Protein backbone atom coordinates (compact mmCIF):
# COMPACT_ATOMS: atom_id res chain seq x y z
CA UNK A 1 0.00 0.00 0.00
CA UNK A 2 1.51 3.38 -0.97
CA UNK A 3 2.21 5.96 1.71
CA UNK A 4 0.81 9.48 1.89
CA UNK A 5 4.16 10.95 0.85
CA UNK A 6 4.51 8.59 -2.10
CA UNK A 7 1.02 9.38 -3.40
CA UNK A 8 1.45 13.11 -2.91
CA UNK A 9 4.78 13.12 -4.73
CA UNK A 10 3.54 10.99 -7.62
CA UNK A 11 0.11 12.54 -8.23
CA UNK A 12 -0.25 15.96 -6.57
CA UNK A 13 1.38 19.35 -6.47
CA UNK A 14 1.20 19.72 -2.68
CA UNK A 15 4.06 21.65 -1.10
CA UNK A 16 6.19 20.31 1.74
CA UNK A 17 4.37 22.50 4.29
CA UNK A 18 1.02 21.19 3.04
CA UNK A 19 2.20 17.63 3.53
CA UNK A 20 3.40 18.39 7.05
CA UNK A 21 -0.06 19.76 7.84
CA UNK A 22 -1.71 16.60 6.49
CA UNK A 23 0.64 14.44 8.55
CA UNK A 24 -0.37 16.36 11.66
CA UNK A 25 -4.00 15.75 10.78
CA UNK A 26 -3.66 12.03 10.13
CA UNK A 27 -1.63 11.61 13.32
CA UNK A 28 -4.74 12.56 15.31
CA UNK A 29 -7.66 11.61 13.12
CA UNK A 30 -8.29 8.34 14.97
CA UNK A 31 -9.92 10.59 17.58
CA UNK A 32 -12.29 12.07 14.98
CA UNK A 33 -13.13 8.65 13.52
CA UNK A 34 -13.99 7.29 16.98
CA UNK A 35 -16.04 10.33 17.96
CA UNK A 36 -17.89 10.19 14.63
CA UNK A 37 -18.42 6.39 14.63
CA UNK A 38 -17.31 6.72 11.00
CA UNK A 39 -14.57 5.85 8.52
CA UNK A 40 -12.40 8.72 7.34
CA UNK A 41 -10.72 8.95 3.93
CA UNK A 42 -8.26 11.67 3.00
CA UNK A 43 -8.62 12.73 -0.65
CA UNK A 44 -5.74 14.56 -2.31
CA UNK A 45 -6.23 16.82 -5.37
CA UNK A 46 -4.77 15.50 -8.61
CA UNK A 47 -1.90 17.54 -10.06
CA UNK A 48 -3.70 17.84 -13.42
CA UNK A 49 -7.02 18.77 -11.82
CA UNK A 50 -8.71 15.56 -12.99
CA UNK A 51 -9.99 14.34 -9.61
CA UNK A 52 -8.79 13.04 -6.24
CA UNK A 53 -6.44 10.35 -4.91
CA UNK A 54 -7.14 8.52 -1.66
CA UNK A 55 -4.09 9.31 0.46
CA UNK A 56 -5.16 7.85 3.81
CA UNK A 57 -7.90 5.90 5.55
CA UNK A 58 -8.95 5.42 9.16
CA UNK A 59 -11.60 3.09 10.60
CA UNK A 60 -13.40 3.71 13.91
CA UNK A 61 -12.87 1.56 16.99
CA UNK A 62 -16.23 2.63 18.42
CA UNK A 63 -18.55 1.38 15.68
CA UNK A 64 -18.89 -0.74 12.53
CA UNK A 65 -16.89 0.17 9.47
CA UNK A 66 -18.55 1.53 6.36
CA UNK A 67 -15.64 0.59 4.07
CA UNK A 68 -14.91 -3.11 3.88
CA UNK A 69 -12.01 -2.67 1.46
CA UNK A 70 -8.96 -0.42 1.63
CA UNK A 71 -9.24 2.53 -0.75
CA UNK A 72 -5.79 4.11 -0.30
CA UNK A 73 -4.21 4.68 -3.70
CA UNK A 74 -7.50 4.70 -5.62
CA UNK A 75 -8.50 7.55 -7.94
CA UNK A 76 -11.89 9.26 -8.23
CA UNK A 77 -12.42 11.55 -11.26
CA UNK A 78 -14.37 14.79 -10.98
CA UNK A 79 -18.10 14.22 -11.29
CA UNK A 80 -18.19 10.72 -9.79
CA UNK A 81 -18.41 11.95 -6.18
CA UNK A 82 -20.19 15.34 -6.29
CA UNK A 83 -19.76 15.89 -2.53
CA UNK A 84 -15.98 15.83 -2.91
CA UNK A 85 -16.17 18.35 -5.74
CA UNK A 86 -18.39 20.70 -3.72
CA UNK A 87 -16.23 20.61 -0.58
CA UNK A 88 -13.13 21.28 -2.69
CA UNK A 89 -14.54 24.06 -4.84
CA UNK A 90 -16.68 25.82 -2.21
CA UNK A 91 -14.47 25.23 0.84
CA UNK A 92 -17.36 24.18 3.11
CA UNK A 93 -18.69 21.10 4.85
CA UNK A 94 -21.12 19.25 2.59
CA UNK A 95 -23.79 16.99 4.09
CA UNK A 96 -26.43 17.06 1.35
CA UNK A 97 -27.59 13.97 -0.48
CA UNK A 98 -29.16 10.61 0.22
CA UNK A 99 -27.22 7.69 1.80
CA UNK A 100 -25.16 5.56 -0.56
CA UNK A 101 -25.47 1.77 -0.66
CA UNK A 102 -22.18 -0.11 -0.45
CA UNK A 103 -22.12 -3.91 -0.11
CA UNK A 104 -25.80 -3.83 1.01
CA UNK A 105 -24.96 -1.29 3.72
CA UNK A 106 -26.44 2.24 3.78
CA UNK A 107 -23.65 4.80 4.20
CA UNK A 108 -24.01 8.50 4.94
CA UNK A 109 -21.17 10.50 3.38
CA UNK A 110 -20.05 13.95 4.50
CA UNK A 111 -17.10 15.85 3.09
CA UNK A 112 -14.85 18.23 5.03
CA UNK A 113 -12.42 20.62 3.34
CA UNK A 114 -8.95 20.57 4.90
CA UNK A 115 -7.87 24.19 5.13
CA UNK A 116 -4.36 25.42 5.78
CA UNK A 117 -4.12 29.17 6.24
CA UNK A 118 -6.37 30.51 3.46
CA UNK A 119 -6.26 27.52 1.07
CA UNK A 120 -8.07 24.20 0.83
CA UNK A 121 -5.37 21.56 0.32
CA UNK A 122 -7.40 18.30 0.60
CA UNK A 123 -10.80 16.88 1.48
CA UNK A 124 -11.74 14.39 4.22
CA UNK A 125 -14.75 12.16 3.55
CA UNK A 126 -16.60 10.91 6.62
CA UNK A 127 -18.46 7.62 5.91
CA UNK A 128 -20.99 6.46 8.52
CA UNK A 129 -22.50 2.98 8.54
CA UNK A 130 -26.26 3.54 9.08
CA UNK A 131 -27.13 -0.13 9.53
CA UNK A 132 -28.85 -0.60 12.87
CA UNK A 133 -29.06 3.12 13.67
CA UNK A 134 -30.95 3.79 16.92
CA UNK A 135 -31.66 6.69 19.20
CA UNK A 136 -28.24 7.85 20.43
CA UNK A 137 -27.36 7.84 24.13
CA UNK A 138 -26.00 10.87 25.95
CA UNK A 139 -22.49 9.48 25.51
CA UNK A 140 -22.98 9.15 21.76
CA UNK A 141 -24.49 12.61 21.50
CA UNK A 142 -21.48 14.07 23.31
CA UNK A 143 -19.16 12.18 20.97
CA UNK A 144 -20.98 13.39 17.87
CA UNK A 145 -21.13 17.02 19.05
CA UNK A 146 -17.38 17.02 19.73
CA UNK A 147 -16.72 15.41 16.34
CA UNK A 148 -18.80 18.13 14.71
CA UNK A 149 -16.74 20.81 16.48
CA UNK A 150 -13.48 19.24 15.33
CA UNK A 151 -14.62 18.90 11.71
CA UNK A 152 -15.59 22.56 11.66
CA UNK A 153 -12.15 23.40 12.99
CA UNK A 154 -10.60 21.38 10.14
CA UNK A 155 -12.65 23.29 7.58
CA UNK A 156 -11.56 26.63 9.09
CA UNK A 157 -7.88 25.71 9.44
CA UNK A 158 -7.93 25.51 13.26
CA UNK A 159 -7.22 21.76 13.45
CA UNK A 160 -4.77 20.11 13.65
CA UNK A 161 -3.28 22.40 16.25
CA UNK A 162 0.37 23.21 15.45
CA UNK A 163 3.00 22.97 18.15
CA UNK A 164 2.97 20.55 21.00
CA UNK A 165 0.98 17.36 20.66
CA UNK A 166 0.94 13.95 22.25
CA UNK A 167 4.11 11.96 21.68
CA UNK A 168 3.19 9.22 24.15
CA UNK A 169 2.99 5.77 22.60
CA UNK A 170 0.27 5.15 25.23
CA UNK A 171 -1.65 8.37 24.47
CA UNK A 172 -5.31 8.06 25.51
CA UNK A 173 -8.03 7.18 23.03
CA UNK A 174 -11.68 8.15 23.07
CA UNK A 175 -12.79 4.87 24.65
CA UNK A 176 -10.29 5.14 27.52
CA UNK A 177 -12.00 8.14 29.07
CA UNK A 178 -13.86 11.13 27.58
CA UNK A 179 -14.49 14.45 29.32
CA UNK A 180 -16.06 17.54 27.80
CA UNK A 181 -15.30 20.79 29.64
CA UNK A 182 -16.80 24.21 29.01
CA UNK A 183 -14.97 27.48 28.45
CA UNK A 184 -14.51 27.93 32.21
CA UNK A 185 -12.95 24.48 32.60
CA UNK A 186 -15.97 22.88 34.28
CA UNK A 187 -17.01 19.36 33.33
CA UNK A 188 -20.08 19.34 31.08
CA UNK A 189 -20.00 15.57 30.51
CA UNK A 190 -17.79 12.65 31.56
CA UNK A 191 -17.99 9.13 30.18
CA UNK A 192 -18.35 6.13 32.53
CA UNK A 193 -14.71 5.16 31.90
CA UNK A 194 -13.58 8.67 32.85
CA UNK A 195 -15.58 8.44 36.08
CA UNK A 196 -13.93 5.11 36.88
CA UNK A 197 -10.48 6.61 36.41
CA UNK A 198 -11.17 9.51 38.76
CA UNK A 199 -12.67 7.17 41.35
CA UNK A 200 -9.37 5.31 41.38
CA UNK A 201 -7.78 8.64 42.30
CA UNK A 202 -10.15 8.88 45.26
CA UNK A 203 -13.05 10.95 43.91
CA UNK A 204 -16.59 9.97 44.83
CA UNK A 205 -19.72 11.02 43.01
CA UNK A 206 -20.13 12.55 39.56
CA UNK A 207 -17.66 14.75 37.71
CA UNK A 208 -20.24 17.00 36.09
CA UNK A 209 -20.06 20.57 37.36
CA UNK A 210 -16.61 20.21 38.90
CA UNK A 211 -13.74 22.40 37.80
CA UNK A 212 -11.48 19.67 36.43
CA UNK A 213 -8.15 21.34 37.24
CA UNK A 214 -9.21 22.20 40.81
CA UNK A 215 -10.56 18.69 41.42
CA UNK A 216 -7.37 17.08 40.09
CA UNK A 217 -5.28 19.40 42.26
CA UNK A 218 -7.16 18.16 45.34
CA UNK A 219 -6.71 14.48 44.43
CA UNK A 220 -3.09 14.50 43.25
CA UNK A 221 -0.16 15.48 45.51
CA UNK A 222 2.14 18.24 44.15
CA UNK A 223 5.06 15.89 43.51
CA UNK A 224 2.92 13.73 41.18
CA UNK A 225 1.58 16.53 38.98
CA UNK A 226 3.06 19.15 36.62
CA UNK A 227 3.50 22.79 37.55
CA UNK A 228 0.36 24.72 38.42
CA UNK A 229 0.30 26.72 35.20
CA UNK A 230 0.50 23.60 33.00
CA UNK A 231 -2.10 21.76 35.05
CA UNK A 232 -4.57 24.66 34.80
CA UNK A 233 -3.93 25.20 31.09
CA UNK A 234 -4.29 21.54 30.11
CA UNK A 235 -7.26 20.56 32.29
CA UNK A 236 -8.88 23.93 31.76
CA UNK A 237 -8.84 23.22 28.02
CA UNK A 238 -6.72 26.20 26.97
CA UNK A 239 -3.58 24.27 25.93
CA UNK A 240 -3.34 21.45 23.37
CA UNK A 241 -1.00 18.93 24.99
CA UNK A 242 -0.91 16.06 27.44
CA UNK A 243 0.32 15.60 30.96
CA UNK A 244 0.70 12.75 33.42
CA UNK A 245 -0.51 12.79 37.01
CA UNK A 246 -0.84 10.21 39.75
CA UNK A 247 -1.72 9.52 43.34
CA UNK A 248 -0.48 6.63 45.39
CA UNK A 249 -0.13 3.70 43.03
CA UNK A 250 -2.39 5.21 40.34
CA UNK A 251 -1.06 6.93 37.21
CA UNK A 252 -3.02 8.51 34.38
CA UNK A 253 -2.37 10.50 31.22
CA UNK A 254 -4.66 13.41 30.37
CA UNK A 255 -4.76 15.02 26.96
CA UNK A 256 -6.56 18.24 26.11
CA UNK A 257 -7.74 19.49 22.70
CA UNK A 258 -9.24 23.01 22.82
CA UNK A 259 -12.45 23.42 20.82
CA UNK A 260 -13.19 26.59 18.82
CA UNK A 261 -15.34 25.61 15.85
CA UNK A 262 -16.36 29.20 15.10
CA UNK A 263 -13.02 30.71 16.11
CA UNK A 264 -13.99 31.45 19.75
CA UNK A 265 -12.95 29.12 22.57
CA UNK A 266 -16.01 27.25 23.86
CA UNK A 267 -14.36 24.45 25.84
CA UNK A 268 -12.21 21.41 25.28
CA UNK A 269 -12.10 17.70 24.78
CA UNK A 270 -10.08 15.97 27.51
CA UNK A 271 -9.10 12.34 27.00
CA UNK A 272 -7.70 10.35 29.88
CA UNK A 273 -6.22 6.91 30.34
CA UNK A 274 -5.32 4.85 33.37
CA UNK A 275 -1.69 3.75 32.77
CA UNK A 276 -1.04 2.31 36.23
CA UNK A 277 -0.28 -1.19 34.95
CA UNK A 278 1.88 0.19 32.13
CA UNK A 279 3.96 2.27 34.53
CA UNK A 280 4.35 -0.70 36.87
CA UNK A 281 5.64 -2.81 33.98
CA UNK A 282 7.93 0.05 32.93
CA UNK A 283 9.42 0.14 36.42
CA UNK A 284 9.88 -3.62 36.38
CA UNK A 285 11.66 -3.43 33.03
CA UNK A 286 13.95 -0.65 34.25
CA UNK A 287 14.79 -2.69 37.35
CA UNK A 288 15.37 -5.80 35.24
CA UNK A 289 17.61 -3.93 32.80
CA UNK A 290 19.64 -2.44 35.64
CA UNK A 291 19.99 -5.88 37.23
CA UNK A 292 21.14 -7.44 33.96
CA UNK A 293 23.71 -4.69 33.40
CA UNK A 294 24.98 -5.15 36.96
CA UNK A 295 25.31 -8.89 36.36
CA UNK A 296 27.35 -8.26 33.20
CA UNK A 297 29.53 -5.82 35.15
CA UNK A 298 30.19 -8.37 37.89
CA UNK A 299 30.88 -11.16 35.38
CA UNK A 300 33.39 -8.85 33.66
CA UNK A 301 35.09 -8.12 36.99
CA UNK A 302 35.26 -11.81 37.89
CA UNK A 303 36.71 -12.70 34.49
CA UNK A 304 39.32 -9.98 34.82
CA UNK A 305 40.21 -11.37 38.26
CA UNK A 306 40.63 -14.84 36.76
CA UNK A 307 42.80 -13.41 33.96
CA UNK A 308 44.95 -11.57 36.51
CA UNK A 309 45.45 -14.76 38.55
CA UNK A 310 46.42 -16.69 35.44
CA UNK A 311 48.86 -13.95 34.46
CA UNK A 312 50.47 -14.08 37.93
CA UNK A 313 50.72 -17.83 37.70
CA UNK A 314 52.36 -17.59 34.26
CA UNK A 315 55.08 -15.33 35.66
CA UNK A 316 56.04 -17.99 38.24
CA UNK A 317 56.32 -20.86 35.80
CA UNK A 318 59.70 -21.64 34.28
CA UNK A 319 58.45 -23.84 31.43
CA UNK A 320 57.98 -21.79 28.20
CA UNK A 321 55.24 -24.17 27.00
CA UNK A 322 53.24 -23.84 30.22
CA UNK A 323 53.70 -20.06 30.26
CA UNK A 324 52.50 -19.83 26.66
CA UNK A 325 49.43 -21.96 27.48
CA UNK A 326 48.52 -19.69 30.40
CA UNK A 327 48.97 -16.58 28.24
CA UNK A 328 46.56 -18.05 25.70
CA UNK A 329 44.08 -18.72 28.50
CA UNK A 330 44.42 -15.09 29.60
CA UNK A 331 43.53 -13.92 26.10
CA UNK A 332 40.51 -16.22 25.88
CA UNK A 333 39.15 -15.06 29.21
CA UNK A 334 39.85 -11.44 28.27
CA UNK A 335 37.89 -11.69 25.04
CA UNK A 336 34.78 -12.81 26.93
CA UNK A 337 35.31 -10.06 29.53
CA UNK A 338 35.32 -7.43 26.78
CA UNK A 339 31.86 -8.56 25.59
CA UNK A 340 30.44 -8.44 29.13
CA UNK A 341 31.98 -5.01 29.68
CA UNK A 342 30.23 -3.75 26.54
CA UNK A 343 26.93 -5.32 27.64
CA UNK A 344 27.21 -3.73 31.09
CA UNK A 345 27.05 -0.30 29.43
CA UNK A 346 24.34 -1.18 26.88
CA UNK A 347 20.64 -0.48 27.28
CA UNK A 348 19.65 -3.64 25.41
CA UNK A 349 21.06 -7.16 25.27
CA UNK A 350 22.99 -6.41 22.10
CA UNK A 351 26.54 -5.36 21.23
CA UNK A 352 28.08 -3.01 18.70
CA UNK A 353 30.61 -5.64 17.65
CA UNK A 354 32.90 -3.28 15.71
CA UNK A 355 34.08 -1.80 19.00
CA UNK A 356 34.64 -5.28 20.41
CA UNK A 357 36.76 -6.37 17.42
CA UNK A 358 38.90 -3.23 17.62
CA UNK A 359 39.59 -3.91 21.29
CA UNK A 360 40.33 -7.57 20.63
CA UNK A 361 42.91 -6.57 18.01
CA UNK A 362 44.67 -4.32 20.50
CA UNK A 363 44.50 -6.98 23.22
CA UNK A 364 46.07 -9.70 21.08
CA UNK A 365 48.98 -7.55 19.92
CA UNK A 366 49.51 -5.98 23.37
CA UNK A 367 49.42 -9.22 25.35
CA UNK A 368 51.69 -10.83 22.79
CA UNK A 369 54.37 -8.19 23.51
CA UNK A 370 54.91 -7.80 19.79
CA UNK A 371 56.35 -4.32 19.99
CA UNK A 372 54.55 -3.09 16.86
CA UNK A 373 55.72 -6.04 14.75
CA UNK A 374 52.09 -6.89 13.83
CA UNK A 375 49.08 -4.61 13.53
CA UNK A 376 45.38 -5.45 13.19
CA UNK A 377 43.11 -3.46 10.87
CA UNK A 378 39.32 -3.80 10.54
CA UNK A 379 37.36 -3.12 7.35
CA UNK A 380 33.59 -3.24 6.87
CA UNK A 381 31.17 -3.48 9.77
CA UNK A 382 29.84 -6.29 11.94
CA UNK A 383 26.92 -4.16 13.10
CA UNK A 384 24.90 -4.91 16.22
CA UNK A 385 24.81 -8.54 17.39
CA UNK A 386 22.96 -10.29 20.20
CA UNK A 387 24.86 -11.04 23.38
CA UNK A 388 24.92 -14.80 22.68
CA UNK A 389 26.34 -14.34 19.17
CA UNK A 390 28.78 -11.67 20.32
CA UNK A 391 30.26 -13.83 23.09
CA UNK A 392 30.91 -16.79 20.81
CA UNK A 393 32.15 -14.63 17.93
CA UNK A 394 34.53 -12.75 20.23
CA UNK A 395 36.16 -16.06 21.14
CA UNK A 396 36.41 -16.96 17.45
CA UNK A 397 38.01 -13.67 16.45
CA UNK A 398 40.46 -13.85 19.35
CA UNK A 399 41.58 -17.35 18.39
CA UNK A 400 41.98 -16.40 14.73
CA UNK A 401 43.99 -13.27 15.52
CA UNK A 402 46.19 -15.12 17.98
CA UNK A 403 46.71 -17.99 15.51
CA UNK A 404 47.70 -15.51 12.77
CA UNK A 405 50.17 -13.74 15.07
CA UNK A 406 51.69 -16.91 16.45
CA UNK A 407 52.08 -18.92 13.25
CA UNK A 408 52.22 -16.25 10.57
CA UNK A 409 54.97 -14.07 12.04
CA UNK A 410 57.71 -16.08 13.76
CA UNK A 411 59.98 -13.00 13.60
CA UNK A 412 57.63 -11.34 16.12
CA UNK A 413 59.11 -13.46 18.87
CA UNK A 414 57.40 -16.82 18.24
CA UNK A 415 58.98 -20.21 17.76
CA UNK A 416 59.34 -20.72 14.01
CA UNK A 417 60.18 -24.44 14.19
CA UNK A 418 56.79 -25.90 15.16
CA UNK A 419 55.72 -28.16 12.28
CA UNK A 420 52.24 -28.92 11.04
CA UNK A 421 50.42 -25.59 11.57
CA UNK A 422 49.36 -22.75 9.21
CA UNK A 423 52.20 -20.51 8.09
CA UNK A 424 55.11 -22.76 8.96
CA UNK A 425 56.49 -23.93 5.60
CA UNK A 426 57.50 -20.59 4.16
CA UNK A 427 60.28 -18.25 5.13
CA UNK A 428 59.31 -15.16 7.16
CA UNK A 429 58.98 -11.81 5.43
CA UNK A 430 61.47 -9.03 5.36
CA UNK A 431 62.68 -8.18 8.90
CA UNK A 432 61.67 -4.78 10.17
CA UNK A 433 58.44 -4.55 8.14
CA UNK A 434 55.34 -4.71 10.37
CA UNK A 435 52.94 -7.48 9.52
CA UNK A 436 49.25 -6.74 8.96
CA UNK A 437 46.14 -8.74 9.79
CA UNK A 438 42.92 -7.53 8.17
CA UNK A 439 39.55 -8.39 9.72
CA UNK A 440 36.79 -7.78 7.17
CA UNK A 441 33.04 -8.01 7.85
CA UNK A 442 30.11 -7.74 5.48
CA UNK A 443 26.37 -8.18 5.98
CA UNK A 444 24.70 -9.67 2.91
CA UNK A 445 21.20 -11.14 2.51
CA UNK A 446 20.67 -12.03 6.15
CA UNK A 447 24.17 -13.42 6.69
CA UNK A 448 27.42 -12.15 8.16
CA UNK A 449 30.58 -12.83 6.15
CA UNK A 450 33.83 -12.45 8.10
CA UNK A 451 37.41 -13.00 6.95
CA UNK A 452 40.68 -12.79 8.86
CA UNK A 453 43.60 -12.49 6.43
CA UNK A 454 47.30 -11.91 7.12
CA UNK A 455 50.43 -11.28 5.06
CA UNK A 456 52.49 -13.77 7.04
CA UNK A 457 54.20 -17.01 6.00
CA UNK A 458 51.09 -18.64 4.58
CA UNK A 459 49.81 -22.20 4.84
CA UNK A 460 52.17 -25.19 4.98
CA UNK A 461 52.08 -27.57 2.07
CA UNK A 462 49.36 -30.17 2.41
CA UNK A 463 47.53 -28.35 5.23
CA UNK A 464 44.06 -29.71 6.01
CA UNK A 465 41.59 -28.22 8.43
CA UNK A 466 40.12 -31.65 9.18
CA UNK A 467 43.54 -33.05 10.15
CA UNK A 468 44.77 -30.04 12.15
CA UNK A 469 45.44 -30.64 15.86
CA UNK A 470 45.76 -26.93 16.72
CA UNK A 471 43.69 -26.16 19.82
CA UNK A 472 42.78 -22.67 18.63
CA UNK A 473 41.44 -23.92 15.31
CA UNK A 474 39.50 -26.68 17.12
CA UNK A 475 37.86 -24.07 19.36
CA UNK A 476 37.04 -21.89 16.35
CA UNK A 477 35.53 -24.76 14.36
CA UNK A 478 33.38 -25.91 17.28
CA UNK A 479 32.08 -22.42 18.00
CA UNK A 480 31.40 -21.52 14.35
CA UNK A 481 29.69 -24.75 13.33
CA UNK A 482 27.97 -25.84 16.55
CA UNK A 483 27.36 -22.61 18.50
CA UNK A 484 26.82 -20.11 15.66
CA UNK A 485 25.45 -22.44 12.96
CA UNK A 486 27.94 -21.15 10.39
CA UNK A 487 30.61 -22.41 8.04
CA UNK A 488 34.41 -22.15 8.21
CA UNK A 489 36.99 -22.29 5.42
CA UNK A 490 40.77 -21.87 5.37
CA UNK A 491 42.92 -20.98 2.38
CA UNK A 492 45.61 -18.67 1.03
CA UNK A 493 44.93 -14.95 1.39
CA UNK A 494 45.72 -13.91 -2.18
CA UNK A 495 45.22 -10.32 -3.36
CA UNK A 496 47.70 -7.59 -4.13
CA UNK A 497 48.56 -6.73 -0.52
CA UNK A 498 48.00 -9.91 1.49
CA UNK A 499 49.72 -13.15 0.54
CA UNK A 500 49.49 -15.19 3.74
CA UNK A 501 46.53 -17.08 5.19
CA UNK A 502 42.82 -16.29 5.01
CA UNK A 503 40.15 -17.81 7.22
CA UNK A 504 36.56 -17.14 6.22
CA UNK A 505 33.41 -17.43 8.34
CA UNK A 506 29.83 -17.39 7.06
CA UNK A 507 27.17 -16.96 9.77
CA UNK A 508 23.38 -16.54 9.71
CA UNK A 509 22.10 -13.34 11.33
CA UNK A 510 19.24 -13.31 13.80
Beta strands, then each sheet from edge to edge (+ up, - down):
strand 1: 38-45
strand 2: 51-58
strand 3: 75-77
strand 4: 100-102
strand 5: 105-116
strand 6: 119-129
strand 7: 178-182
strand 8: 187-190
strand 9: 241-247
strand 10: 250-259
strand 11: 267-274
strand 12: 350-352
strand 13: 374-380
strand 14: 384-386
strand 15: 435-444
strand 16: 447-454
strand 17: 487-492
strand 18: 501-508
sheet 1: 3+ 2- 1+ 6- 5+ 4-
sheet 2: 8+ 7- 11+ 10- 9+
sheet 3: 12+ 14-
sheet 4: 13+ 15+ 16- 18+ 17-
end
